[in-house]
Amino acid sequence: MFETTTGGLLMVQVRHVVSIYDEQGEVKLATAAGGVHVLKDVTVQRAAAIVSRAEDAAPVRGVQ
């Protein structure tokens, strides 16, 4: 979960995260649906670590 610069909270499924990047000093998270969200008070590295940890903790479905 991330806080956005508009004051809201962003919760996105890990598989929908396309990229996390810095654009002119703003950290942005892009989703598979085409949304781009400006994150508040977080670095690209920290945002990537949060997504990575969430991915590691998510149960794997459909693996036999």
mmCIF file as gemmi writes it, N, C-alpha and C atoms, coordinates in Angstrom:
data_model
loop_
_atom_site.group_PDB
_atom_site.id
_atom_site.type_symbol
_atom_site.label_atom_id
_atom_site.label_alt_id
_atom_site.label_comp_id
_atom_site.label_asym_id
_atom_site.label_entity_id
_atom_site.label_seq_id
_atom_site.pdbx_PDB_ins_code
_atom_site.Cartn_x
_atom_site.Cartn_y
_atom_site.Cartn_z
_atom_site.occupancy
_atom_site.B_iso_or_equiv
_atom_site.pdbx_formal_charge
_atom_site.auth_seq_id
_atom_site.auth_asym_id
_atom_site.pdbx_PDB_model_num
ATOM 1 N N . MET Axp A 1 ? 0.856 -1.168 0 1 0 ? 1 A 1
ATOM 2 C CA . MET Axp A 1 ? 0 0 0 1 0 ? 1 A 1
ATOM 3 C C . MET Axp A 1 ? 0.905 1.235 0 1 0 ? 1 A 1
ATOM 4 N N . PHE Axp A 2 ? 0.534 2.209 -0.802 1 0 ? 2 A 1
ATOM 5 C CA . PHE Axp A 2 ? 1.296 3.438 -0.923 1 0 ? 2 A 1
ATOM 6 C C . PHE Axp A 2 ? 0.39 4.632 -0.682 1 0 ? 2 A 1
ATOM 7 N N . GLU Axp A 3 ? 0.969 5.714 -0.192 1 0 ? 3 A 1
ATOM 8 C CA . GLU Axp A 3 ? 0.248 6.978 -0.093 1 0 ? 3 A 1
ATOM 9 C C . GLU Axp A 3 ? 0.555 7.785 -1.347 1 0 ? 3 A 1
ATOM 10 N N . THR Axp A 4 ? -0.465 8.399 -1.918 1 0 ? 4 A 1
ATOM 11 C CA . THR Axp A 4 ? -0.277 9.2 -3.125 1 0 ? 4 A 1
ATOM 12 C C . THR Axp A 4 ? -0.197 10.679 -2.77 1 0 ? 4 A 1
ATOM 13 N N . THR Axp A 5 ? 0.31 11.46 -3.701 1 0 ? 5 A 1
ATOM 14 C CA . THR Axp A 5 ? 0.434 12.894 -3.457 1 0 ? 5 A 1
ATOM 15 C C . THR Axp A 5 ? -0.919 13.591 -3.396 1 0 ? 5 A 1
ATOM 16 N N . THR Axp A 6 ? -1.954 12.932 -3.891 1 0 ? 6 A 1
ATOM 17 C CA . THR Axp A 6 ? -3.298 13.523 -3.828 1 0 ? 6 A 1
ATOM 18 C C . THR Axp A 6 ? -3.967 13.247 -2.495 1 0 ? 6 A 1
ATOM 19 N N . GLY Axp A 7 ? -3.272 12.519 -1.61 1 0 ? 7 A 1
ATOM 20 C CA . GLY Axp A 7 ? -3.792 12.262 -0.276 1 0 ? 7 A 1
ATOM 21 C C . GLY Axp A 7 ? -4.49 10.929 -0.119 1 0 ? 7 A 1
ATOM 22 N N . GLY Axp A 8 ? -4.608 10.176 -1.185 1 0 ? 8 A 1
ATOM 23 C CA . GLY Axp A 8 ? -5.262 8.872 -1.113 1 0 ? 8 A 1
ATOM 24 C C . GLY Axp A 8 ? -4.268 7.754 -0.873 1 0 ? 8 A 1
ATOM 25 N N . LEU Axp A 9 ? -4.812 6.563 -0.683 1 0 ? 9 A 1
ATOM 26 C CA . LEU Axp A 9 ? -3.988 5.371 -0.537 1 0 ? 9 A 1
ATOM 27 C C . LEU Axp A 9 ? -4.138 4.521 -1.791 1 0 ? 9 A 1
ATOM 28 N N . LEU Axp A 10 ? -3.043 3.953 -2.24 1 0 ? 10 A 1
ATOM 29 C CA . LEU Axp A 10 ? -3.026 3.126 -3.439 1 0 ? 10 A 1
ATOM 30 C C . LEU Axp A 10 ? -2.723 1.699 -3.033 1 0 ? 10 A 1
ATOM 31 N N . MET Axp A 11 ? -3.621 0.812 -3.395 1 0 ? 11 A 1
ATOM 32 C CA . MET Axp A 11 ? -3.398 -0.609 -3.175 1 0 ? 11 A 1
ATOM 33 C C . MET Axp A 11 ? -3.537 -1.279 -4.536 1 0 ? 11 A 1
ATOM 34 N N . VAL Axp A 12 ? -2.508 -1.958 -4.957 1 0 ? 12 A 1
ATOM 35 C CA . VAL Axp A 12 ? -2.509 -2.579 -6.284 1 0 ? 12 A 1
ATOM 36 C C . VAL Axp A 12 ? -1.956 -3.998 -6.158 1 0 ? 12 A 1
ATOM 37 N N . GLN Axp A 13 ? -2.531 -4.916 -6.916 1 0 ? 13 A 1
ATOM 38 C CA . GLN Axp A 13 ? -2.022 -6.28 -6.914 1 0 ? 13 A 1
ATOM 39 C C . GLN Axp A 13 ? -0.65 -6.284 -7.578 1 0 ? 13 A 1
ATOM 40 N N . VAL Axp A 14 ? 0.256 -7.055 -7.018 1 0 ? 14 A 1
ATOM 41 C CA . VAL Axp A 14 ? 1.643 -7.076 -7.476 1 0 ? 14 A 1
ATOM 42 C C . VAL Axp A 14 ? 1.712 -7.373 -8.976 1 0 ? 14 A 1
ATOM 43 N N . ARG Axp A 15 ? 0.905 -8.271 -9.444 1 0 ? 15 A 1
ATOM 44 C CA . ARG Axp A 15 ? 0.976 -8.658 -10.862 1 0 ? 15 A 1
ATOM 45 C C . ARG Axp A 15 ? 0.534 -7.529 -11.799 1 0 ? 15 A 1
ATOM 46 N N . HIS Axp A 16 ? -0.083 -6.493 -11.263 1 0 ? 16 A 1
ATOM 47 C CA . HIS Axp A 16 ? -0.522 -5.357 -12.08 1 0 ? 16 A 1
ATOM 48 C C . HIS Axp A 16 ? 0.478 -4.212 -12.114 1 0 ? 16 A 1
ATOM 49 N N . VAL Axp A 17 ? 1.558 -4.305 -11.332 1 0 ? 17 A 1
ATOM 50 C CA . VAL Axp A 17 ? 2.589 -3.264 -11.341 1 0 ? 17 A 1
ATOM 51 C C . VAL Axp A 17 ? 3.458 -3.459 -12.576 1 0 ? 17 A 1
ATOM 52 N N . VAL Axp A 18 ? 3.505 -2.436 -13.424 1 0 ? 18 A 1
ATOM 53 C CA . VAL Axp A 18 ? 4.308 -2.498 -14.645 1 0 ? 18 A 1
ATOM 54 C C . VAL Axp A 18 ? 5.678 -1.878 -14.419 1 0 ? 18 A 1
ATOM 55 N N . SER Axp A 19 ? 5.705 -0.715 -13.771 1 0 ? 19 A 1
ATOM 56 C CA . SER Axp A 19 ? 6.99 -0.057 -13.513 1 0 ? 19 A 1
ATOM 57 C C . SER Axp A 19 ? 6.882 0.934 -12.371 1 0 ? 19 A 1
ATOM 58 N N . ILE Axp A 20 ? 8.049 1.199 -11.794 1 0 ? 20 A 1
ATOM 59 C CA . ILE Axp A 20 ? 8.194 2.228 -10.768 1 0 ? 20 A 1
ATOM 60 C C . ILE Axp A 20 ? 9.375 3.066 -11.23 1 0 ? 20 A 1
ATOM 61 N N . TYR Axp A 21 ? 9.173 4.36 -11.352 1 0 ? 21 A 1
ATOM 62 C CA . TYR Axp A 21 ? 10.226 5.199 -11.907 1 0 ? 21 A 1
ATOM 63 C C . TYR Axp A 21 ? 10.172 6.614 -11.344 1 0 ? 21 A 1
ATOM 64 N N . ASP Axp A 22 ? 11.267 7.335 -11.532 1 0 ? 22 A 1
ATOM 65 C CA . ASP Axp A 22 ? 11.378 8.729 -11.105 1 0 ? 22 A 1
ATOM 66 C C . ASP Axp A 22 ? 11.279 9.6 -12.347 1 0 ? 22 A 1
ATOM 67 N N . GLU Axp A 23 ? 10.354 10.532 -12.311 1 0 ? 23 A 1
ATOM 68 C CA . GLU Axp A 23 ? 10.2 11.473 -13.415 1 0 ? 23 A 1
ATOM 69 C C . GLU Axp A 23 ? 10.239 12.882 -12.845 1 0 ? 23 A 1
ATOM 70 N N . GLN Axp A 24 ? 11.323 13.563 -13.096 1 0 ? 24 A 1
ATOM 71 C CA . GLN Axp A 24 ? 11.522 14.934 -12.631 1 0 ? 24 A 1
ATOM 72 C C . GLN Axp A 24 ? 11.293 15.069 -11.121 1 0 ? 24 A 1
ATOM 73 N N . GLY Axp A 25 ? 11.837 14.109 -10.364 1 0 ? 25 A 1
ATOM 74 C CA . GLY Axp A 25 ? 11.768 14.162 -8.911 1 0 ? 25 A 1
ATOM 75 C C . GLY Axp A 25 ? 10.51 13.582 -8.297 1 0 ? 25 A 1
ATOM 76 N N . GLU Axp A 26 ? 9.589 13.097 -9.118 1 0 ? 26 A 1
ATOM 77 C CA . GLU Axp A 26 ? 8.374 12.457 -8.609 1 0 ? 26 A 1
ATOM 78 C C . GLU Axp A 26 ? 8.466 10.955 -8.855 1 0 ? 26 A 1
ATOM 79 N N . VAL Axp A 27 ? 8.224 10.166 -7.814 1 0 ? 27 A 1
ATOM 80 C CA . VAL Axp A 27 ? 8.233 8.718 -7.953 1 0 ? 27 A 1
ATOM 81 C C . VAL Axp A 27 ? 6.854 8.28 -8.413 1 0 ? 27 A 1
ATOM 82 N N . LYS Axp A 28 ? 6.837 7.536 -9.522 1 0 ? 28 A 1
ATOM 83 C CA . LYS Axp A 28 ? 5.57 7.123 -10.114 1 0 ? 28 A 1
ATOM 84 C C . LYS Axp A 28 ? 5.491 5.612 -10.224 1 0 ? 28 A 1
ATOM 85 N N . LEU Axp A 29 ? 4.271 5.103 -10.087 1 0 ? 29 A 1
ATOM 86 C CA . LEU Axp A 29 ? 3.999 3.678 -10.225 1 0 ? 29 A 1
ATOM 87 C C . LEU Axp A 29 ? 2.98 3.531 -11.355 1 0 ? 29 A 1
ATOM 88 N N . ALA Axp A 30 ? 3.336 2.758 -12.375 1 0 ? 30 A 1
ATOM 89 C CA . ALA Axp A 30 ? 2.447 2.522 -13.508 1 0 ? 30 A 1
ATOM 90 C C . ALA Axp A 30 ? 1.851 1.126 -13.396 1 0 ? 30 A 1
ATOM 91 N N . THR Axp A 31 ? 0.574 1.005 -13.746 1 0 ? 31 A 1
ATOM 92 C CA . THR Axp A 31 ? -0.127 -0.27 -13.657 1 0 ? 31 A 1
ATOM 93 C C . THR Axp A 31 ? -0.457 -0.815 -15.04 1 0 ? 31 A 1
ATOM 94 N N . ALA Axp A 32 ? -0.784 -2.093 -15.089 1 0 ? 32 A 1
ATOM 95 C CA . ALA Axp A 32 ? -1.148 -2.755 -16.341 1 0 ? 32 A 1
ATOM 96 C C . ALA Axp A 32 ? -2.39 -2.14 -16.967 1 0 ? 32 A 1
ATOM 97 N N . ALA Axp A 33 ? -3.246 -1.55 -16.172 1 0 ? 33 A 1
ATOM 98 C CA . ALA Axp A 33 ? -4.47 -0.924 -16.692 1 0 ? 33 A 1
ATOM 99 C C . ALA Axp A 33 ? -4.187 0.445 -17.31 1 0 ? 33 A 1
ATOM 100 N N . GLY Axp A 34 ? -2.943 0.895 -17.252 1 0 ? 34 A 1
ATOM 101 C CA . GLY Axp A 34 ? -2.58 2.17 -17.845 1 0 ? 34 A 1
ATOM 102 C C . GLY Axp A 34 ? -2.574 3.331 -16.879 1 0 ? 34 A 1
ATOM 103 N N . GLY Axp A 35 ? -2.865 3.068 -15.615 1 0 ? 35 A 1
ATOM 104 C CA . GLY Axp A 35 ? -2.844 4.131 -14.612 1 0 ? 35 A 1
ATOM 105 C C . GLY Axp A 35 ? -1.43 4.473 -14.194 1 0 ? 35 A 1
ATOM 106 N N . VAL Axp A 36 ? -1.199 5.741 -13.919 1 0 ? 36 A 1
ATOM 107 C CA . VAL Axp A 36 ? 0.081 6.2 -13.393 1 0 ? 36 A 1
ATOM 108 C C . VAL Axp A 36 ? -0.216 6.987 -12.124 1 0 ? 36 A 1
ATOM 109 N N . HIS Axp A 37 ? 0.406 6.579 -11.031 1 0 ? 37 A 1
ATOM 110 C CA . HIS Axp A 37 ? 0.145 7.175 -9.727 1 0 ? 37 A 1
ATOM 111 C C . HIS Axp A 37 ? 1.42 7.794 -9.182 1 0 ? 37 A 1
ATOM 112 N N . VAL Axp A 38 ? 1.343 9.019 -8.68 1 0 ? 38 A 1
ATOM 113 C CA . VAL Axp A 38 ? 2.48 9.699 -8.076 1 0 ? 38 A 1
ATOM 114 C C . VAL Axp A 38 ? 2.5 9.335 -6.593 1 0 ? 38 A 1
ATOM 115 N N . LEU Axp A 39 ? 3.602 8.74 -6.155 1 0 ? 39 A 1
ATOM 116 C CA . LEU Axp A 39 ? 3.717 8.277 -4.777 1 0 ? 39 A 1
ATOM 117 C C . LEU Axp A 39 ? 4.306 9.365 -3.893 1 0 ? 39 A 1
ATOM 118 N N . LYS Axp A 40 ? 3.911 9.371 -2.64 1 0 ? 40 A 1
ATOM 119 C CA . LYS Axp A 40 ? 4.336 10.398 -1.689 1 0 ? 40 A 1
ATOM 120 C C . LYS Axp A 40 ? 5.398 9.85 -0.744 1 0 ? 40 A 1
ATOM 121 N N . ASP Axp A 41 ? 6.442 10.633 -0.538 1 0 ? 41 A 1
ATOM 122 C CA . ASP Axp A 41 ? 7.476 10.361 0.467 1 0 ? 41 A 1
ATOM 123 C C . ASP Axp A 41 ? 8.087 8.964 0.371 1 0 ? 41 A 1
ATOM 124 N N . VAL Axp A 42 ? 8.415 8.542 -0.835 1 0 ? 42 A 1
ATOM 125 C CA . VAL Axp A 42 ? 9.05 7.239 -1.011 1 0 ? 42 A 1
ATOM 126 C C . VAL Axp A 42 ? 10.027 7.347 -2.183 1 0 ? 42 A 1
ATOM 127 N N . THR Axp A 43 ? 11.136 6.612 -2.077 1 0 ? 43 A 1
ATOM 128 C CA . THR Axp A 43 ? 12.099 6.557 -3.176 1 0 ? 43 A 1
ATOM 129 C C . THR Axp A 43 ? 11.731 5.412 -4.105 1 0 ? 43 A 1
ATOM 130 N N . VAL Axp A 44 ? 12.305 5.422 -5.296 1 0 ? 44 A 1
ATOM 131 C CA . VAL Axp A 44 ? 12.079 4.325 -6.237 1 0 ? 44 A 1
ATOM 132 C C . VAL Axp A 44 ? 12.543 3.009 -5.616 1 0 ? 44 A 1
ATOM 133 N N . GLN Axp A 45 ? 13.695 3.039 -4.959 1 0 ? 45 A 1
ATOM 134 C CA . GLN Axp A 45 ? 14.244 1.824 -4.355 1 0 ? 45 A 1
ATOM 135 C C . GLN Axp A 45 ? 13.313 1.286 -3.27 1 0 ? 45 A 1
ATOM 136 N N . ARG Axp A 46 ? 12.789 2.168 -2.453 1 0 ? 46 A 1
ATOM 137 C CA . ARG Axp A 46 ? 11.888 1.747 -1.364 1 0 ? 46 A 1
ATOM 138 C C . ARG Axp A 46 ? 10.591 1.192 -1.937 1 0 ? 46 A 1
ATOM 139 N N . ALA Axp A 47 ? 10.024 1.846 -2.938 1 0 ? 47 A 1
ATOM 140 C CA . ALA Axp A 47 ? 8.792 1.359 -3.556 1 0 ? 47 A 1
ATOM 141 C C . ALA Axp A 47 ? 9.015 -0.01 -4.192 1 0 ? 47 A 1
ATOM 142 N N . ALA Axp A 48 ? 10.144 -0.186 -4.862 1 0 ? 48 A 1
ATOM 143 C CA . ALA Axp A 48 ? 10.461 -1.475 -5.474 1 0 ? 48 A 1
ATOM 144 C C . ALA Axp A 48 ? 10.623 -2.561 -4.422 1 0 ? 48 A 1
ATOM 145 N N . ALA Axp A 49 ? 11.232 -2.218 -3.295 1 0 ? 49 A 1
ATOM 146 C CA . ALA Axp A 49 ? 11.403 -3.185 -2.206 1 0 ? 49 A 1
ATOM 147 C C . ALA Axp A 49 ? 10.055 -3.594 -1.621 1 0 ? 49 A 1
ATOM 148 N N . ILE Axp A 50 ? 9.141 -2.648 -1.483 1 0 ? 50 A 1
ATOM 149 C CA . ILE Axp A 50 ? 7.803 -2.951 -0.961 1 0 ? 50 A 1
ATOM 150 C C . ILE Axp A 50 ? 7.082 -3.92 -1.887 1 0 ? 50 A 1
ATOM 151 N N . VAL Axp A 51 ? 7.142 -3.656 -3.187 1 0 ? 51 A 1
ATOM 152 C CA . VAL Axp A 51 ? 6.488 -4.534 -4.165 1 0 ? 51 A 1
ATOM 153 C C . VAL Axp A 51 ? 7.154 -5.904 -4.172 1 0 ? 51 A 1
ATOM 154 N N . SER Axp A 52 ? 8.468 -5.928 -4.096 1 0 ? 52 A 1
ATOM 155 C CA . SER Axp A 52 ? 9.206 -7.193 -4.095 1 0 ? 52 A 1
ATOM 156 C C . SER Axp A 52 ? 8.85 -8.045 -2.883 1 0 ? 52 A 1
ATOM 157 N N . ARG Axp A 53 ? 8.783 -7.415 -1.709 1 0 ? 53 A 1
ATOM 158 C CA . ARG Axp A 53 ? 8.401 -8.152 -0.49 1 0 ? 53 A 1
ATOM 159 C C . ARG Axp A 53 ? 6.987 -8.691 -0.597 1 0 ? 53 A 1
ATOM 160 N N . ALA Axp A 54 ? 6.088 -7.901 -1.156 1 0 ? 54 A 1
ATOM 161 C CA . ALA Axp A 54 ? 4.706 -8.346 -1.314 1 0 ? 54 A 1
ATOM 162 C C . ALA Axp A 54 ? 4.642 -9.533 -2.267 1 0 ? 54 A 1
ATOM 163 N N . GLU Axp A 55 ? 5.455 -9.492 -3.321 1 0 ? 55 A 1
ATOM 164 C CA . GLU Axp A 55 ? 5.477 -10.594 -4.279 1 0 ? 55 A 1
ATOM 165 C C . GLU Axp A 55 ? 6.005 -11.866 -3.616 1 0 ? 55 A 1
ATOM 166 N N . ASP Axp A 56 ? 7.038 -11.73 -2.796 1 0 ? 56 A 1
ATOM 167 C CA . ASP Axp A 56 ? 7.61 -12.88 -2.095 1 0 ? 56 A 1
ATOM 168 C C . ASP Axp A 56 ? 6.616 -13.493 -1.117 1 0 ? 56 A 1
ATOM 169 N N . ALA Axp A 57 ? 5.758 -12.665 -0.535 1 0 ? 57 A 1
ATOM 170 C CA . ALA Axp A 57 ? 4.8 -13.136 0.473 1 0 ? 57 A 1
ATOM 171 C C . ALA Axp A 57 ? 3.517 -13.684 -0.146 1 0 ? 57 A 1
ATOM 172 N N . ALA Axp A 58 ? 3.259 -13.37 -1.414 1 0 ? 58 A 1
ATOM 173 C CA . ALA Axp A 58 ? 2.009 -13.787 -2.059 1 0 ? 58 A 1
ATOM 174 C C . ALA Axp A 58 ? 2.045 -15.283 -2.338 1 0 ? 58 A 1
ATOM 175 N N . PRO Axp A 59 ? 0.93 -15.962 -2.077 1 0 ? 59 A 1
ATOM 176 C CA . PRO Axp A 59 ? 0.868 -17.394 -2.384 1 0 ? 59 A 1
ATOM 177 C C . PRO Axp A 59 ? 0.879 -17.614 -3.894 1 0 ? 59 A 1
ATOM 178 N N . VAL Axp A 60 ? 1.543 -18.677 -4.302 1 0 ? 60 A 1
ATOM 179 C CA . VAL Axp A 60 ? 1.607 -19.03 -5.726 1 0 ? 60 A 1
ATOM 180 C C . VAL Axp A 60 ? 0.412 -19.907 -6.034 1 0 ? 60 A 1
ATOM 181 N N . ARG Axp A 61 ? -0.365 -19.523 -7.02 1 0 ? 61 A 1
ATOM 182 C CA . ARG Axp A 61 ? -1.546 -20.286 -7.396 1 0 ? 61 A 1
ATOM 183 C C . ARG Axp A 61 ? -1.303 -21.019 -8.713 1 0 ? 61 A 1
ATOM 184 N N . GLY Axp A 62 ? -1.877 -22.191 -8.81 1 0 ? 62 A 1
ATOM 185 C CA . GLY Axp A 62 ? -1.827 -22.932 -10.061 1 0 ? 62 A 1
ATOM 186 C C . GLY Axp A 62 ? -0.531 -23.691 -10.309 1 0 ? 62 A 1
ATOM 187 N N . VAL Axp A 63 ? 0.353 -23.742 -9.32 1 0 ? 63 A 1
ATOM 188 C CA . VAL Axp A 63 ? 1.6 -24.472 -9.481 1 0 ? 63 A 1
ATOM 189 C C . VAL Axp A 63 ? 1.39 -25.89 -8.981 1 0 ? 63 A 1
ATOM 190 N N . GLN Axp A 64 ? 1.784 -26.845 -9.801 1 0 ? 64 A 1
ATOM 191 C CA . GLN Axp A 64 ? 1.605 -28.254 -9.412 1 0 ? 64 A 1
ATOM 192 C C . GLN Axp A 64 ? 2.927 -28.943 -9.313 1 0 ? 64 A 1
